[in-house]
Amino acid sequence: MVYFILFITALISATLFPLGSEALLVYDIKQGYNIYFLLLFATLGNSLGSVINYFLGLKGEEYLLKKSLLKEEYIIKSKNYFDKYGAFSILFSWLPIVGDPITFVAGILKYDFKKFLILVIVAKFSRYLFLVLII
């Protein structure tokens, strides 16, 4: 049950809702739970939350264009820029506050999903691994 709660907490914290999973991970480590499982479930949950953001952005583009909140020209210009430098920005998806919108924008700009998924998993795993190593 501990791993499932960590998974759900990590998932929610990766969406646009303000919640952090790091404190729970540290607590679970201090309680003596299996570090490998904790890393796995935290990474999977947080990565899935970023995938949800990606698909919200992907589907939200139509809405934003329809409501004239975004212009087609701006999306095309941004897409070219994101295709060029997006990989670097996606690696910062682990950051609080700015990381979640990056994954949302990646969806709006239709960034290659396979690349997105690999970069997000690397970024999320690296953050949790860093926490584990400093504890």
Disulfide bonds with the S-S distance in Angstrom:
none
